[in-house]
Each structure stands twice: as structure tokens, then as C-alpha cells.
Amino acid sequence: MIRLAVIWGILGLAAGPVVIYCLILLALYLDPSCRAGDTLTCRLDAGLNLVLGAIGGFVLFFAVSLVRSLLKKARS
């Protein structure tokens, strides 16, 4: 049960930054202050956001997998 949750957590570790990166690209496209190309106008720290996305993805996937396993075990 824990092993499966860790495997899903590792998948979330990869999926979280992908989702965050897509959101960053969308924000860069939609925000007119980020289009100018000046590094001082757009305060979007991509590195920090990707790290937080990786941590959040791991926690989310791990927790959902663990809860699903516990619910499945409780039903049987």
C-alpha cells in the first residue's frame, strides 16, 4: 500500500512541474508586462515555482493513492 503510494508520488513528482511549467507559459503569454522581454517587469520565478510544483505533485499523488488504497481495503 505504501509502496504503491510512493510510486504514484514519484509520478506526481514528474507531473507537478509539467503542469506548473504550462501554467507559467500561459501566464507569460497572457500577461502584457511579461511580453516586453525586460527581466525587471515580470517577477515570475520559474525555478521556485517548478520546485514547489514538484513537491506539491508528490504530496498530492501520494495522498490520493494512499486514501484510495485505504478506502479499497476498508470496503473488502
N, C-alpha and C positions, 0 to 999 in steps of 0.2 A: 504494500500500500504506500509506504513512504518512498520506496524506490521508484514507483510509478509517478508519484508527485514530484520527485526530484527530476526525473526525465522530462516531464511536462514543464517544470520550472526552467530547465535548460533551454527548452524550445522557446519559452517566453523570453528568456534572456536574449535570444536572437530576434524574436518577433517585435519586442518592445522598441528597440532603436529603429527598426524599419518603419514602424508606424510613426514614431516621433520625427524621423527624417522627412517622411512625406508631409507631415503637418508643417515642418519648418519650411519646406519648399513652397507649400501653399501660402504660408504667411509671407514669405519673401515675394511671391508673385502678386499677392493681393494688397500688400501694404505699400503705398506710394513712397513713403520715406525710405524704404529698403531698396527701391529700384535705382536710386541715384548712383549707387556704387561707392558712396562715401562710407567708410567704416565707422565714422562717428555718428552718422544719422540713425543707423539701425543697431539697436542694442540687443541683438538676438545671439546669445551664447550657445552655439550649436553643440560644442563639446560637452558642456554641463547638461544640456537637455538630453543628449544621447545617453549619457551615463545614468541620469535619472530614469530615462525610458527603459534601460536595461534592467535596473533594479526593480522598477515598477512592474515590468513584464514578468520577471522571475517570480515576484511575490504573488501577482495576480494568477498566473498559470499554476503555480504550486498550490495556492489556497483553493482554487476551483477544483483542481484534480483531487486534492485531499478531501474536500467536502463531498464531492461526487462518490468517492470510494467509501467514505463513512456512511453516506445515505444508502448506497447499494448494499453494504454489509448489514445495515440495520433492517432493511427490507427482507433479507433472506434469513 
